[in-house]
Amino acid sequence: MEKLLSLLWPLEWVVANIMVLVHQALEFVGMDPASGLTWALSIVGLTVVIRVLLIPLFVKQIKSQRAMQMIAPELRAVQDKYKGKKDQASREAMTKETMELYSKHKTNPFSSCLPLLMQTPVFFALFRVLNYRMDGDGGPIGLLSKDLISQASDATLFGAQLSSTFLKSGDQLEPKIIAAVLIVSMVSTSFFSQRQLTMKNMPPSALEGPMAQQQKMLMYILPFVFVLSGPNFPIGVLIYWTISNMWSMGQQFYVIKRNPTPGSAAAAALLERQTEKAARKGLTIDGRTLEQARLDEEAEAAAIAEEKRARQRTQPKKRKKRNKAGTSATAADAGANDAAAASDVPGSPPDEPGDEADPPGVKTT
């Protein structure tokens, strides 16, 4: 445990310094330095700084999620290929093909968790500052002097200290109410953030299969985890997490609206907005005038019709079947011609005078 705390110390130092710098900036613009609102806004400022630093990871997360959504049908095909095969060789082959698919599309299922994973140490560092330093057990750290610690621990927000928790507030009603409101806000923002990302920015093909079911389960399980753990968090930590979730919702809303996943409901909505905007200017979505678009459509329709007529003209005609009588006559004519040709061959005996063809039905002996 001591090793873990020693690893968190540099992050605690960074968190405490950012909070103090934001606090000094708020004091500079005229806010009361001893007010609980000022210290609460210092935590909000800390959240904004951390989320700005995490923007590159957020961009990577969006790209990874988009790639995972696009390869979902291929992943499902690999899983169906080895469905029901429990032997070691089949499992290894499925794992190999899956990793090759990830490598081909340059994605990773864990990339979508990077912002959350990177915030977790900050979360625990803030927990240490509020729950340990401000209680007077840890002493000053960085710019957070002993006087500032005393000032922050005495400050109240609507009657509740920032280090108060829902479970450890005793008989005080204010900390319980504020903590309950923040827990509900944290859970709801987390749920709607996941729902917005899952339902609006996924093509229909990505909403099927085991991976989609896992994401739906995560959408319901993660808020439930916050319901269980939230009552143990200080009010300041709940403020940080709620503001961070709101930031995520706003970021996702902007990205989904401006650059949605192809084939998703958000992409269809974007195309509709672009079409309406272009129509108000008398243009199509690709910049052509409406008249030019009409002429192009007529020319394309004429070209398709001409191609269809050309195929009909060059279609080969079917041969007519001959009847049996015609076939028999043709065969008889061919036999007669063969006999006449044989009689003309040199060396064949000539017909004697007086030889006549036997009348029909009479045979000469």
VOBA-1610 file (N, C-alpha, C; in pm, whole numbers, padded with zeros to 5 digits, always signed):
BEGIN
Met+00083-00121+00000Met+00000+00000+00000Met+00086+00126+00000Glu+00195+00121+00077Glu+00285+00237+00083Glu+00347+00265-00053Lys+00380+00158-00127Lys+00438+00177-00260Lys+00337+00245-00352Leu+00210+00203-00344Leu+00106+00264-00427Leu+00090+00413-00394Leu+00090+00445-00265Leu+00077+00585-00225Leu+00197+00668-00269Ser+00315+00606-00265Ser+00434+00679-00310Ser+00428+00703-00461Leu+00365+00611-00535Leu+00349+00631-00680Leu+00249+00741-00708Leu+00148+00756-00621Leu+00047+00859-00641Leu+00094+00997-00599Trp+00202+01006-00521Trp+00245+01136-00468Trp+00272+01239-00578Pro+00345+01206-00687Pro+00366+01308-00793Pro+00235+01358-00852Leu+00138+01267-00867Leu+00009+01308-00922Leu-00068+01393-00822Glu-00058+01360-00695Glu-00119+01444-00592Glu-00061+01585-00598Trp+00068+01594-00617Trp+00136+01724-00624Trp+00081+01805-00741Val+00066+01741-00858Val+00013+01809-00977Val-00131+01854-00953Val-00213+01766-00899Val-00355+01798-00874Val-00367+01914-00776Ala-00291+01910-00667Ala-00298+02017-00567Ala-00253+02150-00626Asn-00147+02150-00706Asn-00098+02275-00766Asn-00197+02334-00864Ile-00261+02249-00946Ile-00361+02300-01042Ile-00479+02362-00966Met-00524+02294-00862Met-00634+02348-00782Met-00599+02484-00723Val-00477+02498-00668Val-00436+02624-00606Val-00424+02734-00710Leu-00371+02702-00828Leu-00357+02803-00933Leu-00494+02852-00981Val-00588+02760-00997Val-00723+02801-01037Val-00787+02883-00925His-00764+02843-00801His-00818+02916-00686His-00763+03059-00682Gln-00634+03075-00709Gln-00573+03208-00711Gln-00630+03292-00825Ala-00656+03228-00940Ala-00715+03301-01053Ala-00856+03348-01018Leu-00933+03265-00952Leu-01069+03305-00911Leu-01064+03415-00806Glu-00966+03408-00717Glu-00949+03515-00617Glu-00911+03645-00686Phe-00831+03636-00792Phe-00786+03755-00865Phe-00904+03827-00932Val-01004+03752-00976Val-01120+03814-01042Val-01225+03859-00942Gly-01198+03844-00810Gly-01287+03902-00710Gly-01368+03806-00629Met-01347+03675-00643Met-01426+03579-00565Met-01365+03564-00425Asp-01447+03528-00331Asp-01404+03510-00192Asp-01317+03385-00182Pro-01191+03398-00139Pro-01102+03281-00135Pro-01145+03176-00033Ala-01219+03216+00071Ala-01261+03120+00174Ala-01396+03056+00143Ser-01458+03094+00031Ser-01590+03042-00003Ser-01580+02899-00055Gly-01679+02819-00018Gly-01684+02683-00070Gly-01709+02681-00220Leu-01782+02782-00272Leu-01805+02791-00416Leu-01675+02811-00491Thr-01586+02892-00434Thr-01456+02916-00498Thr-01374+02788-00506Trp-01373+02710-00398Trp-01298+02585-00399Trp-01367+02481-00489Ala-01499+02484-00495Ala-01569+02393-00587Ala-01536+02427-00732Leu-01531+02556-00764Leu-01494+02597-00900Leu-01347+02567-00928Ser-01265+02562-00824Ser-01125+02520-00843Ser-01119+02375-00890Ile-01208+02292-00834Ile-01214+02152-00879Ile-01267+02145-01022Val-01363+02230-01056Val-01413+02236-01193Val-01300+02276-01288Gly-01219+02375-01247Gly-01104+02416-01329Gly-01005+02303-01345Leu-00981+02226-01238Leu-00894+02108-01247Leu-00948+02010-01350Thr-01078+01987-01348Thr-01141+01895-01442Thr-01120+01940-01587Val-01140+02070-01610Val-01124+02123-01746Val-00980+02107-01793Val-00883+02136-01707Val-00742+02123-01744Val-00710+01978-01780Ile-00755+01884-01695Ile-00727+01743-01721Ile-00792+01697-01851Arg-00916+01737-01876Arg-00985+01694-01998Arg-00924+01755-02123Val-00875+01878-02113Val-00806+01938-02228Val-00679+01859-02260Leu-00607+01819-02156Leu-00485+01740-02177Leu-00517+01603-02237Leu-00638+01553-02212Leu-00677+01421-02261Leu-00742+01425-02399Ile-00751+01542-02462Ile-00816+01551-02594Ile-00749+01461-02698Pro-00613+01455-02708Pro-00553+01362-02805Pro-00596+01217-02782Leu-00606+01177-02655Leu-00652+01041-02626Leu-00799+01023-02662Phe-00877+01130-02646Phe-01019+01122-02684Phe-01033+01103-02835Val-00952+01176-02913Val-00955+01160-03059Val-00919+01016-03097Lys-00816+00962-03029Lys-00777+00823-03055Lys-00889+00728-03016Gln-00958+00758-02908Gln-01070+00675-02865Gln-01181+00673-02969Ile-01215+00791-03024Ile-01321+00800-03124Ile-01282+00720-03249Lys-01157+00734-03293Lys-01112+00661-03412Lys-01115+00510-03386Ser-01072+00470-03268Ser-01072+00327-03235Ser-01213+00272-03229Gln-01305+00345-03168Gln-01443+00300-03160Gln-01505+00291-03299Arg-01473+00387-03384Arg-01527+00385-03520Arg-01474+00264-03597Ala-01344+00238-03582Ala-01285+00122-03650Ala-01345-00008-03597Met-01368-00016-03466Met-01428-00136-03409Met-01570-00156-03461Gln-01643-00048-03478Gln-01778-00057-03530Gln-01778-00105-03675Met-01681-00058-03753Met-01678-00094-03894Met-01634-00239-03917Ile-01550-00294-03828Ile-01503-00431-03847Ile-01590-00531-03770Ala-01697-00483-03708Ala-01784-00573-03632Ala-01836-00690-03716Pro-01881-00668-03842Pro-01926-00784-03922Pro-01814-00885-03947Glu-01691-00838-03969Glu-01579-00929-03992Glu-01546-01007-03865Leu-01552-00940-03750Leu-01529-01010-03623Leu-01636-01115-03600Arg-01760-01082-03635Arg-01868-01177-03618Arg-01849-01298-03711Ala-01795-01274-03831Ala-01771-01384-03924Ala-01664-01479-03869Val-01560-01422-03807Val-01455-01505-03746Val-01513-01586-03630Gln-01597-01525-03549Gln-01657-01596-03436Gln-01751-01706-03484Asp-01827-01680-03592Asp-01916-01783-03645Asp-01838-01898-03707Lys-01721-01866-03761Lys-01637-01968-03825Lys-01594-02074-03723Tyr-01564-02029-03601Tyr-01515-02121-03499Tyr-01621-02149-03391Lys-01746-02122-03422Lys-01852-02144-03326Lys-01868-02293-03297Gly-01872-02327-03171Gly-01890-02467-03131Gly-01762-02547-03125Lys-01648-02489-03167Lys-01520-02559-03164Lys-01448-02526-03034Lys-01430-02627-02950Lys-01374-02606-02816Lys-01228-02648-02805Asp-01172-02707-02911Asp-01035-02755-02901Asp-00935-02639-02898Gln-00816-02668-02848Gln-00714-02565-02830Gln-00670-02505-02962Ala-00656-02588-03065Ala-00610-02539-03196Ala-00710-02438-03255Ser-00839-02465-03242Ser-00941-02374-03295Ser-00940-02242-03219Arg-00924-02249-03087Arg-00919-02126-03008Arg-00800-02040-03046Glu-00685-02105-03062Glu-00564-02031-03101Glu-00581-01970-03240Ala-00641-02046-03333Ala-00662-01994-03469Ala-00758-01875-03467Met-00866-01882-03387Met-00960-01770-03377Met-00893-01647-03318Thr-00812-01667-03214Thr-00740-01555-03153Thr-00644-01492-03253Lys-00574-01576-03329Lys-00478-01525-03428Lys-00549-01444-03536Glu-00660-01495-03589Glu-00733-01423-03694Glu-00792-01292-03640Thr-00837-01295-03515Thr-00891-01172-03455Thr-00783-01066-03439Met-00665-01105-03392Met-00555-01010-03374Met-00507-00958-03509Glu-00507-01044-03611Glu-00469-00999-03746Glu-00569-00895-03798Leu-00695-00914-03765Leu-00798-00819-03806Leu-00777-00685-03736Tyr-00746-00687-03606Tyr-00717-00564-03534Tyr-00595-00493-03594Ser-00491-00571-03626Ser-00369-00513-03681Ser-00393-00453-03820Lys-00476-00520-03899Lys-00505-00473-04035Lys-00574-00338-04032His-00669-00321-03940His-00747-00197-03931His-00689-00098-03830Lys-00574-00133-03770Lys-00502-00045-03676Lys-00593+00002-03564Thr-00656-00093-03499Thr-00744-00062-03387Thr-00719-00161-03275Asn-00781-00133-03161Asn-00765-00216-03044Asn-00888-00197-02955Pro-00947-00304-02905Pro-01067-00286-02823Pro-01043-00210-02694Phe-00918-00203-02649Phe-00888-00133-02525Phe-00860+00016-02547Ser-00846+00058-02672Ser-00819+00200-02698Ser-00936+00289-02658Ser-01058+00234-02667Ser-01176+00313-02629Ser-01182+00341-02479Cys-01103+00267-02401Cys-01103+00287-02255Cys-00991+00379-02209Leu-00908+00427-02302Leu-00790+00506-02261Leu-00825+00630-02179Pro-00919+00715-02223Pro-00949+00833-02141Pro-00994+00798-02000Leu-01077+00693-01988Leu-01123+00652-01856Leu-01007+00599-01771Leu-00920+00519-01833Leu-00806+00464-01760Leu-00708+00573-01718Met-00690+00673-01806Met-00596+00780-01774Met-00650+00871-01664Gln-00782+00881-01652Gln-00841+00965-01548Gln-00844+00897-01412Thr-00834+00765-01410Thr-00844+00692-01283Thr-00736+00733-01183Pro-00607+00745-01223Pro-00508+00793-01126Pro-00536+00935-01077Val-00584+01023-01167Val-00620+01159-01126Val-00733+01154-01024Phe-00828+01066-01049Phe-00940+01048-00959Phe-00893+01011-00817Phe-00803+00914-00809Phe-00753+00872-00678Phe-00663+00978-00614Ala-00588+01051-00699Ala-00504+01159-00644Ala-00591+01269-00583Leu-00700+01306-00652Leu-00792+01406-00597Leu-00858+01354-00470Phe-00891+01225-00470Phe-00949+01164-00350Phe-00853+01177-00231Arg-00723+01156-00257Arg-00622+01168-00151Arg-00611+01313-00102Val-00615+01408-00196Val-00602+01548-00156Val-00721+01591-00070Leu-00842+01552-00111Leu-00962+01595-00038Leu-00984+01516+00091Asn-00957+01388+00085Asn-00991+01302+00198Asn-00876+01284+00297Tyr-00756+01321+00257Tyr-00638+01297+00341Tyr-00567+01427+00375Arg-00538+01506+00272Arg-00465+01631+00296Arg-00553+01732+00370Met-00678+01747+00324Met-00763+01851+00382Met-00816+01814+00520Asp-00799+01689+00559Asp-00834+01650+00696Asp-00719+01675+00793Gly-00607+01724+00740Gly-00491+01755+00824Gly-00401+01639+00852Asp-00425+01523+00786Asp-00342+01406+00813Asp-00216+01402+00728Gly-00223+01459+00609Gly-00110+01446+00517Gly-00016+01564+00514Gly-00059+01679+00561Gly+00027+01795+00559Gly+00025+01864+00424Pro+00095+01976+00413Pro+00096+02051+00287Pro+00167+01975+00175Ile+00134+02011+00052Ile+00195+01951-00066Ile+00196+02055-00177Gly+00311+02080-00236Gly+00323+02177-00344Gly+00279+02316-00300Leu+00195+02378-00380Leu+00143+02511-00349Leu+00031+02508-00245Leu-00016+02391-00212Leu-00123+02377-00113Leu-00062+02385+00027Ser-00054+02506+00079Ser+00010+02529+00210Ser-00084+02490+00323Lys-00031+02499+00447Lys-00111+02465+00564Lys-00228+02562+00580Asp-00206+02690+00551Asp-00315+02789+00561Asp-00425+02761+00459Leu-00386+02724+00335Leu-00486+02694+00233Leu-00562+02566+00267Ile-00493+02469+00326Ile-00561+02346+00367Ile-00666+02377+00472Ser-00631+02460+00570Ser-00725+02499+00674Ser-00843+02576+00615Gln-00813+02664+00519Gln-00919+02743+00455Gln-01013+02655+00376Ala-00957+02559+00301Ala-01039+02471+00217Ala-01122+02375+00301Ser-01065+02326+00412Ser-01139+02231+00496Ser-01254+02299+00569Asp-01242+02429+00597Asp-01349+02503+00665Asp-01455+02554+00569Ala-01423+02562+00440Ala-01518+02614+00342Ala-01633+02516+00323Thr-01753+02570+00303Thr-01871+02486+00284Thr-01946+02528+00157Leu-02005+02431+00092Leu-02087+02453-00027Leu-02231+02413+00008Phe-02319+02510+00022Phe-02456+02487+00065Phe-02460+02411+00198Gly-02367+02445+00286Gly-02365+02385+00419Gly-02288+02256+00430Ala-02223+02210+00323Ala-02148+02083+00324Ala-02003+02108+00288Gln-01911+02045+00363Gln-01769+02055+00330Gln-01737+01968+00209Leu-01637+02011+00131Leu-01601+01938+00010Leu-01545+01800+00040Ser-01493+01781+00161Ser-01438+01650+00199Ser-01544+01559+00260Ser-01669+01604+00275Ser-01775+01523+00333Ser-01821+01416+00236Thr-01866+01303+00289Thr-01922+01195+00208Thr-02065+01167+00253Phe-02138+01093+00171Phe-02276+01059+00205Phe-02282+00971+00330Leu-02190+00875+00342Leu-02195+00778+00452Leu-02131+00829+00580Lys-02039+00927+00568Lys-01963+00971+00685Lys-02000+01112+00728Ser-02121+01155+00695Ser-02163+01290+00730Ser-02243+01294+00860Gly-02259+01177+00924Gly-02331+01173+01052Gly-02476+01213+01038Asp-02518+01300+01127Asp-02658+01346+01127Asp-02680+01468+01040Gln-02574+01518+00978Gln-02589+01638+00894Gln-02667+01603+00768Leu-02767+01683+00738Leu-02854+01657+00623Leu-02799+01716+00494Glu-02733+01833+00503Glu-02685+01901+00381Glu-02587+01816+00301Pro-02484+01754+00365Pro-02392+01672+00285Pro-02462+01555+00218Lys-02560+01496+00283Lys-02631+01383+00224Lys-02709+01427+00101Ile-02776+01541+00110Ile-02856+01590-00003Ile-02766+01623-00122Ile-02658+01698-00096Ile-02568+01738-00205Ile-02501+01615-00266Ala-02456+01521-00181Ala-02393+01399-00233Ala-02492+01318-00315Ala-02618+01307-00269Ala-02719+01231-00343Ala-02746+01293-00480Val-02757+01428-00483Val-02781+01496-00611Val-02664+01474-00706Leu-02541+01481-00654Leu-02423+01461-00739Leu-02411+01317-00786Ile-02447+01222-00701Ile-02443+01080-00742Ile-02542+01054-00854Val-02664+01107-00840Val-02765+01091-00946Val-02716+01156-01075Ser-02656+01275-01064Ser-02605+01344-01183Ser-02492+01264-01247Met-02403+01209-01164Met-02291+01131-01216Met-02340+01005-01288Val-02436+00937-01229Val-02488+00814-01288Val-02562+00844-01418Ser-02647+00945-01418Ser-02726+00977-01538Ser-02639+01025-01653Thr-02540+01111-01624Thr-02452+01159-01730Thr-02368+01045-01787Ser-02326+00952-01701Ser-02250+00837-01750Ser-02336+00749-01841Phe-02461+00726-01801Phe-02551+00642-01881Phe-02580+00706-02016Phe-02620+00834-02016Phe-02657+00899-02142Phe-02537+00920-02233Ser-02419+00933-02173Ser-02297+00944-02255Ser-02272+00814-02330Gln-02285+00700-02261Gln-02267+00571-02326Gln-02379+00544-02428Arg-02500+00581-02394Arg-02613+00559-02486Arg-02598+00642-02612Gln-02557+00767-02597Gln-02537+00854-02713Gln-02433+00796-02807Leu-02326+00742-02750Leu-02219+00687-02832Leu-02261+00556-02898Thr-02342+00477-02828Thr-02378+00344-02877Thr-02492+00349-02978Met-02597+00422-02946Met-02718+00415-03027Met-02717+00509-03147Lys-02654+00626-03135Lys-02659+00724-03243Lys-02542+00715-03340Asn-02428+00663-03294Asn-02309+00668-03377Asn-02261+00531-03419Met-02353+00435-03431Met-02318+00301-03474Met-02404+00261-03593Pro-02345+00200-03697Pro-02427+00148-03806Pro-02507+00029-03758Pro-02616-00007-03827Pro-02699-00120-03784Pro-02623-00251-03770Ser-02522-00273-03857Ser-02446-00398-03851Ser-02366-00410-03722Ala-02327-00293-03665Ala-02248-00296-03542Ala-02333-00310-03418Leu-02465-00304-03432Leu-02555-00317-03317Leu-02597-00462-03295Glu-02536-00554-03369Glu-02567-00695-03356Glu-02440-00771-03319Gly-02458-00886-03260Gly-02344-00970-03226Gly-02302-00957-03080Pro-02207-01041-03038Pro-02163-01043-02897Pro-02101-00912-02851Met-02023-00846-02940Met-01958-00723-02899Met-02060-00613-02871Ala-02162-00604-02953Ala-02267-00504-02929Ala-02340-00533-02798Gln-02361-00662-02769Gln-02428-00698-02643Gln-02342-00660-02523Gln-02210-00676-02537Gln-02119-00638-02428Gln-02124-00487-02403Gln-02129-00409-02512Gln-02136-00264-02495Gln-02268-00222-02430Lys-02377-00291-02465Lys-02505-00259-02402Lys-02503-00294-02253Met-02439-00407-02221Met-02428-00444-02079Met-02344-00342-02003Leu-02234-00296-02068Leu-02150-00195-02003Leu-02227-00066-01980Met-02317-00034-02071Met-02395+00090-02059Met-02482+00088-01933Tyr-02524-00031-01890Tyr-02607-00042-01770Tyr-02526-00076-01645Ile-02417-00148-01662Ile-02338-00191-01546Ile-02258-00077-01487Leu-02196+00006-01573Leu-02109+00113-01524Leu-02184+00212-01434Pro-02302+00260-01471Pro-02376+00347-01377Pro-02411+00278-01246Phe-02439+00148-01253Phe-02471+00074-01131Phe-02350+00070-01036Val-02230+00060-01093Val-02108+00063-01011Val-02097+00196-00938Phe-02131+00306-01007Phe-02126+00438-00944Phe-02229+00451-00832Val-02344+00384-00848Val-02444+00388-00743Val-02390+00326-00614Leu-02314+00218-00628Leu-02260+00149-00512Leu-02141+00221-00451Ser-02055+00279-00537Ser-01932+00341-00486Ser-01947+00489-00455Gly-02045+00556-00516Gly-02061+00700-00498Gly-02077+00747-00354Pro-02154+00677-00270Pro-02170+00724-00131Pro-02041+00730-00051Asn-01934+00662-00098Asn-01807+00665-00027Asn-01715+00777-00073Phe-01752+00847-00183Phe-01665+00951-00239Phe-01693+01086-00173Pro-01587+01165-00152Pro-01608+01303-00104Pro-01684+01385-00207Ile-01751+01489-00161Ile-01830+01575-00249Ile-01743+01636-00358Gly-01621+01673-00325Gly-01530+01728-00426Gly-01500+01631-00537Val-01483+01502-00505Val-01460+01399-00607Val-01585+01380-00693Leu-01703+01383-00630Leu-01827+01371-00707Leu-01844+01489-00803Ile-01802+01607-00761Ile-01806+01724-00850Ile-01715+01700-00970Tyr-01592+01651-00943Tyr-01497+01624-01052Tyr-01557+01524-01150Trp-01611+01414-01101Trp-01658+01307-01191Trp-01782+01350-01270Thr-01871+01425-01206Thr-01990+01473-01276Thr-01953+01570-01388Ile-01863+01665-01358Ile-01819+01761-01461Ile-01746+01689-01573Ser-01667+01588-01539Ser-01595+01512-01641Ser-01692+01439-01733Asn-01799+01382-01677Asn-01900+01315-01759Asn-01973+01414-01850Met-02003+01532-01797Met-02066+01636-01880Met-01975+01677-01995Trp-01847+01689-01965Trp-01750+01722-02070Trp-01751+01614-02178Ser-01753+01487-02136Ser-01755+01376-02232Ser-01880+01381-02319Met-01995+01411-02258Met-02119+01420-02336Met-02110+01531-02440Gly-02059+01648-02399Gly-02045+01758-02495Gly-01948+01728-02606Gln-01836+01664-02571Gln-01737+01628-02671Gln-01795+01529-02771Gln-01861+01427-02721Gln-01920+01327-02807Gln-02029+01386-02895Phe-02110+01473-02838Phe-02217+01536-02917Phe-02158+01615-03034Tyr-02049+01687-03008Tyr-01986+01766-03114Tyr-01930+01675-03223Val-01857+01570-03181Val-01795+01480-03279Val-01901+01405-03358Ile-02004+01354-03288Ile-02109+01278-03357Ile-02185+01366-03456Lys-02207+01492-03419Lys-02282+01582-03507Lys-02199+01625-03627Arg-02069+01646-03607Arg-01984+01697-03714Arg-01919+01587-03798Asn-01886+01475-03734Asn-01812+01370-03805Asn-01861+01232-03760Pro-01984+01195-03795Pro-02041+01069-03748Pro-01982+00949-03821Thr-02009+00831-03766Thr-01966+00706-03829Thr-02049+00681-03954Pro-01986+00648-04068Pro-02064+00619-04190Pro-02164+00506-04167Gly-02286+00528-04217Gly-02389+00426-04204Gly-02472+00436-04077Ser-02436+00526-03986Ser-02509+00539-03860Ser-02626+00635-03876Ala-02710+00640-03773Ala-02824+00732-03774Ala-02775+00877-03773Ala-02664+00901-03703Ala-02608+01036-03700Ala-02558+01079-03838Ala-02503+00985-03915Ala-02456+01016-04051Ala-02574+01052-04141Ala-02686+00978-04128Ala-02805+01010-04207Ala-02860+01147-04170Ala-02858+01179-04042Ala-02906+01311-03999Ala-02816+01422-04052Leu-02684+01400-04052Leu-02590+01499-04106Leu-02614+01521-04254Leu-02634+01413-04330Leu-02660+01425-04474Leu-02789+01502-04499Glu-02889+01479-04418Glu-03016+01551-04434Glu-02999+01700-04406Arg-02921+01732-04302Arg-02897+01874-04271Arg-02818+01942-04382Gln-02718+01874-04434Gln-02639+01931-04543Gln-02722+01950-04669Thr-02811+01856-04697Thr-02897+01867-04815Thr-02992+01985-04802Glu-03053+02001-04683Glu-03145+02113-04660Glu-03071+02247-04668Lys-02951+02252-04613Lys-02874+02376-04616Lys-02836+02414-04759Ala-02797+02314-04839Ala-02762+02341-04979Ala-02885+02381-05059Ala-03001+02318-05030Ala-03124+02350-05104Ala-03167+02494-05080Arg-03145+02546-04958Arg-03180+02686-04931Arg-03096+02781-05014Lys-02977+02738-05054Lys-02891+02820-05139Lys-02911+02791-05287Gly-03005+02702-05321Gly-03028+02666-05461Gly-02923+02574-05517Leu-02857+02496-05429Leu-02751+02406-05471Leu-02780+02265-05422Thr-02709+02168-05482Thr-02713+02032-05429Thr-02601+02016-05328Ile-02595+01901-05265Ile-02495+01879-05161Ile-02353+01877-05216Asp-02337+01845-05347Asp-02204+01844-05406Asp-02170+01976-05477Gly-02250+02081-05456Gly-02217+02213-05508Gly-02276+02249-05642Arg-02350+02159-05706Arg-02412+02190-05835Arg-02541+02269-05815Thr-02580+02344-05918Thr-02710+02411-05912Thr-02819+02306-05931Leu-02941+02340-05886Leu-03052+02246-05898Leu-03084+02216-06044Glu-03071+02318-06133Glu-03096+02298-06276Glu-02993+02203-06335Gln-02866+02223-06297Gln-02761+02136-06349Gln-02781+01993-06298Ala-02823+01978-06174Ala-02849+01845-06120Ala-02962+01778-06196Arg-03068+01857-06232Arg-03180+01801-06309Arg-03134+01754-06446Leu-03053+01837-06513Leu-03004+01800-06646Leu-02914+01677-06639Asp-02832+01668-06535Asp-02744+01552-06519Asp-02826+01425-06496Glu-02934+01437-06418Glu-03018+01320-06393Glu-03088+01276-06521Glu-03136+01373-06602Glu-03201+01338-06728Glu-03102+01272-06823Ala-02978+01325-06829Ala-02877+01266-06917Ala-02842+01125-06871Glu-02834+01105-06743Glu-02803+00972-06691Glu-02915+00874-06721Ala-03041+00920-06705Ala-03155+00833-06736Ala-03158+00798-06885Ala-03127+00896-06972Ala-03124+00870-07116Ala-03014+00770-07151Ala-02899+00783-07086Ala-02788+00691-07113Ala-02824+00549-07071Ile-02894+00536-06958Ile-02935+00403-06912Ile-03037+00342-07008Ala-03132+00425-07055Ala-03232+00375-07150Ala-03168+00332-07281Glu-03071+00410-07331Glu-03001+00376-07456Glu-02922+00247-07442Glu-02860+00230-07328Glu-02785+00106-07304Glu-02877-00014-07301Lys-02997+00003-07244Lys-03094-00106-07239Lys-03142-00142-07380Arg-03169-00039-07463Arg-03212-00066-07601Arg-03102-00134-07681Ala-02977-00095-07657Ala-02865-00157-07730Ala-02853-00305-07694Arg-02875-00339-07569Arg-02869-00480-07529Arg-02981-00560-07593Gln-03100-00497-07607Gln-03212-00566-07671Gln-03186-00589-07819Arg-03120-00494-07889Arg-03092-00510-08033Arg-02991-00620-08059Thr-02894-00634-07972Thr-02788-00732-07995Thr-02820-00869-07936Gln-02939-00887-07885Gln-02976-01014-07826Gln-02993-01118-07936Pro-02926-01236-07932Pro-02936-01337-08039Pro-03075-01397-08046Lys-03116-01431-08175Lys-03248-01489-08197Lys-03245-01639-08171Lys-03356-01691-08121Lys-03365-01833-08092Lys-03397-01910-08220Arg-03332-02027-08240Arg-03360-02110-08358Arg-03493-02182-08342Lys-03568-02190-08457Lys-03695-02258-08455Lys-03674-02408-08467Lys-03753-02486-08393Lys-03743-02630-08398Lys-03813-02684-08522Arg-03745-02775-08592Arg-03806-02836-08711Arg-03895-02952-08671Asn-04006-02969-08750Asn-04095-03081-08720Asn-04040-03210-08774Lys-04100-03323-08731Lys-04047-03454-08770Lys-04059-03479-08918Ala-04169-03429-08980Ala-04188-03453-09122Ala-04080-03387-09203Gly-04050-03264-09170Gly-03945-03192-09241Gly-03812-03258-09223Thr-03789-03312-09105Thr-03662-03378-09078Thr-03649-03505-09160Ser-03759-03582-09171Ser-03758-03707-09249Ser-03734-03677-09397Ala-03802-03571-09450Ala-03783-03536-09592Ala-03642-03495-09619Thr-03586-03422-09530Thr-03449-03379-09548Thr-03355-03498-09549Ala-03378-03595-09460Ala-03295-03714-09456Ala-03309-03794-09585Ala-03434-03805-09643Ala-03456-03879-09769Ala-03384-03812-09884Asp-03391-03677-09890Asp-03321-03604-09995Asp-03173-03626-09986Ala-03121-03627-09863Ala-02978-03648-09846Ala-02938-03786-09892Gly-03024-03891-09868Gly-02993-04027-09913Gly-02994-04036-10064Ala-03090-03970-10129Ala-03097-03972-10275Ala-02975-03906-10336Asn-02933-03797-10281Asn-02813-03729-10332Asn-02691-03817-10318Asp-02682-03889-10204Asp-02567-03979-10184Asp-02566-04090-10288Ala-02687-04144-10321Ala-02695-04251-10421Ala-02658-04202-10559Ala-02701-04080-10594Ala-02667-04024-10725Ala-02519-04000-10736Ala-02461-03958-10628Ala-02316-03933-10630Ala-02240-04062-10647Ala-02291-04170-10586Ala-02223-04299-10597Ala-02227-04353-10739Ser-02337-04326-10811Ser-02349-04376-10949Ser-02256-04306-11043Asp-02211-04191-11009Asp-02121-04116-11096Asp-01977-04149-11072Val-01949-04238-10977Val-01809-04270-10945Val-01751-04353-11056Pro-01631-04328-11111Pro-01569-04407-11219Pro-01555-04553-11177Gly-01579-04646-11268Gly-01566-04789-11244Gly-01694-04855-11203Ser-01796-04776-11178Ser-01923-04837-11139Ser-01995-04883-11265Pro-02069-04999-11263Pro-02135-05051-11384Pro-02244-04960-11431Pro-02248-04933-11568Pro-02351-04843-11619Pro-02486-04915-11622Asp-02584-04835-11626Asp-02718-04891-11635Asp-02739-04950-11773Glu-02796-05075-11782Glu-02820-05139-11909Glu-02946-05081-11971Pro-02946-05086-12109Pro-03066-05034-12175Pro-03187-05119-12139Gly-03287-05058-12127Gly-03413-05126-12097Gly-03441-05142-11953Asp-03336-05110-11876Asp-03363-05119-11732Asp-03451-05004-11690Glu-03554-05041-11624Glu-03645-04940-11576Glu-03672-04964-11429Ala-03710-04864-11371Ala-03742-04875-11228Ala-03867-04956-11211Asp-03866-05042-11116Asp-03984-05123-11088Asp-04097-05033-11043Pro-04214-05068-11093Pro-04329-04989-11047Pro-04352-05011-10899Pro-04414-04921-10838Pro-04440-04933-10693Pro-04520-05057-10663Gly-04469-05133-10568Gly-04542-05254-10525Gly-04511-05377-10607Val-04428-05366-10721Val-04395-05481-10807Val-04247-05505-10803Lys-04205-05629-10779Lys-04064-05663-10772Lys-04028-05757-10886Thr-03930-05719-10969Thr-03888-05799-11084Thr-03798-05908-11037Thr-03819-06033-11085Thr-03736-06146-11047Thr-03624-06165-11144
//
